[in-house]
């Protein structure tokens, strides 16, 4: 029987890099198990870095065929992950959020199946989402109890209901919340642990000032995500292009977002790049004279890992639709604290 197992559920490159850092520093000596549940993460994962790793289908998006496919997928996922974890005495479950059926059921199911006497849940950082708390409204609280009814037909599906912040930061099962350096948050000080830089810049990376000046434009769905009107998106795209021209930067690369197939901020002058590594890793190992975008979390990461000479600028915030004035203020504070210029 293994003494301690650290289990990580990840859905983004940022969460993956955070999990890898936690495994190296805070969970050193444990059996390291990685589970990713977004198909697009598969190229990012380095299997050899983990003692066990597997893709896990999201029950709502990939139910098993036939009747009650979602419920049967939940049960199959529990068997899959229990097999990866194996028998252990202590289990630490890491996830960016615990108010979801795809993750929550593991909190009670795995200790029973794996024979462990101690289970702790720990929260992974999730970029800009992690700067605010998201209280569970009454309807969401009620829906948790509805999910708990599944145990009547499948005893292992015993949902752990909780109140407070929807990611689980206030729940009794959570003893630690990992946060990124320099990024503001609203979590309890006695639970937070600040991670070191998620990657170490490569000494072989391109240095600023060598060769022609170059910039990276980071795309994201704007009109597609309801953040801007088409006319506003076009105006911001033109503003970015004009700034680059005024700065005399001619070598311009464009990195699209997986959820932005139309490449909303792209321009014919830009060279679209496809990466075989997380954008965060690319930013840490390749220095640009400027990194530009709108409100992508990658801008925060670029500011944290780039030299001081690199301009990191967020354009078009006067045109962005925010869910509330509070969200605008919180995000603006986060970008300002990290040193991202706002235009």
N, C-alpha and C positions, 0 to 999 in steps of 0.2 A: 504494500500500500504506500502511495506517495504521501509525503508529509504535507506539502502545500502546492496547490495548483492556482495559477492566475489565468483567468479566462477573459478574453476580450471580444466583444461584439462591435464590429466597426462597419461604417457605411460611407466613409469618405477618406481621401488621402490624408487630410489633417488628423482625423481620428486614428488612422493607421500609424502615422508618424508618432503621435502621442503615445499610442499603445507600445510601440517599439522602445520609446524612451523610458516608459514606466517599467517595462520588462528588464531593461538594462540596469536601472538604478533602484527603483523602489520595490521591485519584485524579484530581485536577483536571488538565485538559488531555488526558485519555484519552477515547477513544470509549466511551460508557457504554451497556452493553447489559443489559437486565433480562429475566429469565425467571422466571415464577411457575408453580408446579406444584400448587397447590390451587385448585380452581374458586372457592371462597369469597373468594379474594384479588382477583378481577377488579374489583369495585367500588372497591377501595382504590387500585389502580394509577392513577397519572396519566401517561398515555402521553406527553404533551408534555414531561415532565421527562427523557426518555431519548432517546438517539440511535436506539435500536431496542429494541423490547419485544414479548414474545409469551407467551401461555400455552403450557405444555408438558404434555401428558397424562402422568400417572404410569403407567409400563408395566404394573405389576402390577394397578392398579385400572382402567386403560383400555387394555387390549391391542387391537391391530387385529383385526378380524374374520377368521376363518379359521384354518388351521393355523399354529402357531408365532407367534401374534399378539403375544405379549410380546416375543419376539426382534425381530420386524419393527418393533414400536413403538420399541424401543431404537435401532434403526438409523435410523428416520425422525426421531427426536428429535435424533440427532447431525447429520443433514443439516439439520434446521430451525435448530439453534443455530449451526452452522457458517455458514449463510447470513446469520444476523443479525450474527455477529462479522466476517465478511469476512476478507480478507487482512491480516495484521498482522505486525509484527516481535516484539512482546512481548505476552503475554497473562496477565492476573491473574484467576484464577477464585475467586470468593467463594461460600462455602456454609456452613451451620451444621454440616454433617456430611458426611464423605466415605466412610463405610462403608455405602454404599447403591448398588445397581446403577444407580439412576436418575441418579446424579451422577458416580460414580467413573469410568465409562468415558470421560467427557469429558476427563479428565486427560491421556490419551495420544492420543485420537482428534482433538481439536481442534488441537493443535500440528501434526499431520501434514496435516490438511485446510486449515488456515489459513496454513501456511507460516511460522509463527513460530519464532524461534530461542531464545526464552526463555519459560518458563511457570512461574508461581508460584501456589500455592494458599493462600488466606487464609480464615480462619474467622470467620463472622459470630456475634455474640452471640445467644443463644437463651433469654434470661431466666433463670429459676431453674435450668434444666437446666445452665447453664454454670458453676455454682458447684462442680461435682464432676467428677472424672475417671471415665470408664467403661471400664476395661481390657477389651481384647478377649480373651474366653475361648478355649480351645483349639478348641471346635466352631465358633465364629465365624471363627477364623483358617482352619480347614479349608474352611469354606464359601466364603471368598474365592477359594481356589484352584479350587474347583468352578466359580465364576463365570468364572474365567479360561479355562476350556475352551471357552467360546463362540467364542473367536477361531479355533477350528478350522473353523467354518462361516462366521464373519463376522470377518475380520481386524481390522476397526476396533474390535471389542469386546474390547479387551485390558485386563482388570481390573488395577489397580495394587494389589497386595497390600502390606499394611503391618502393623506390630505396635504395641503400646502402647494409647493412648487411642483409642476407636472413632471419635471425631469426626475424627481425623487430626492432632491437635496434635503428636504425636511423630514423624510421618512426615517423610521427607526432602523431600517436595514442598511441605511447609507452611513458610512463612517468617514468617508473621504471624498473630496471634490477636487479634481485636478484643474488648474487654471493656467493660462498662458502668461508669460512674463510681460508686465507692462499693460495688460488689458484689464480695464476696470470690470468689476462684477458686484453682485449683491448677495453673495453667499455668506454664511456664517464663518467668521474668521477662524473658529476652532476646528472647522472641518476642511478648510482649503489648504492645498499644497501647490506651490508654484513650481511648474516644471522648468527645467533648464531649456536652452534653445533646442528645438526639436531635431535639428540637423547641424552638422559642422561643415562650414563651407570648404569646398575642396581647394587645396593649394594649386591645383592645375586648372581651376576655373578661369575664365576670361576676366582680365582686370580692366577696371575703368581707365580710360585714357589710352588704351592700346588699340590702334586701328581706328576706323571711322566710328563716329558716335552712333550709338544704337539705342533703340527703345523697344519696350514690350508693351503692347496694348492688351489688357485683359478684358475679354468679353464676358457678358452675362445676359440672360434673357431679361429684357426691359419691358418692351411692349408685350411680349409673350407671357410675362409674369405679372402684368398689370401695374408695373412700376412707373411707366411713362406712356404718354400718348405718342403715336408715330411721329408727329411733327416735332415734339420735344426730343425724342430719340435722335432724329436727323440733325437737329440743331446741336446737340451735345457731340455727336459724331463729327460734325463740321468744326466745332470748337477744338476738339482734340487734334484734328488734322491741322488746323491753323496754328495751334501752339507748337506742334512738331516742326512745321515749316519755318516759323519765326525763330525757333531755336537752332535751325540748320541741321536737324537730325534727319538723315535720309535713309538710314538702314533701320527699317521698322518691321517688327514681327508682331503677329496677332495670334493670341491663344484663345480659341473659342471655349465656351462652356459646354459640358455634355448635354445640358438641357436647352441649348441655343443652336439648333441645327442651321438656322438662317444666318448666323454670324452677324448679329444686329449692328455691331460697332465696326465691322470690317470696312476697309477701303481698298480700291484697286492698287494703291501704292504700298500696301502692307503685304508681307509674306506670311501666309498662314502656316503655323507650325503644329505638328502632331508629335506629342511626347510619349515615350515609352516608360515614363516615370512620373510620379506626382508633380504637379506644378510647384508645390511647396519645395520639393527637393531640387527642382530645376532652378528656382529663384535663389536658393541658398548656394548653389554651385556655379551659377553664371551671373556675372555682374553686368547690369545695364546702366546706361547714363540716365535713363528715365523709365519708370514703370507707371503706366497710366490706366485708369479705369473709371468706374462710377462708384459703386458701393460694395464691391467684391471683398470678401474676407482676405483674399490673396494679397490685397494691397497692404493690409496690416502685417501679414507675414513678410512681404517684401521689405517693408520699413524695418522690421526687426532683424532681418538678416543681411540687408544691403549696406554698403559703405555709406558714410554720411554724405558723400558727394552725390549719391544717386537721388534724383528727384522722384518722389513718390507722390502722385497727385490724383485726387478724386474729383472728377468733373461732374457738373450738372445737378448738384444737390438741390438747387432752387427749383428744379423741374421734377424731382422724384416724388412719387406718391408714397408717403409713409402711412402705416396703419393708424398712428396717433402722433400727437405732438411729443408725447413722452418718448416714443420710439425714436423720433428724430433727434431729440436732445441726447438720449443715451448713446445713440450711434455716433453722433457728432462728437460727444465727449470722448468716446473710445478712439476714434480716428485722431482727434487732437492730441490725446495723451500719448499715442504711439508715434506721433510726429508726421502723420500723413497730411499733406496740404489739401485744403478744400477750396474748390473754385466754383 
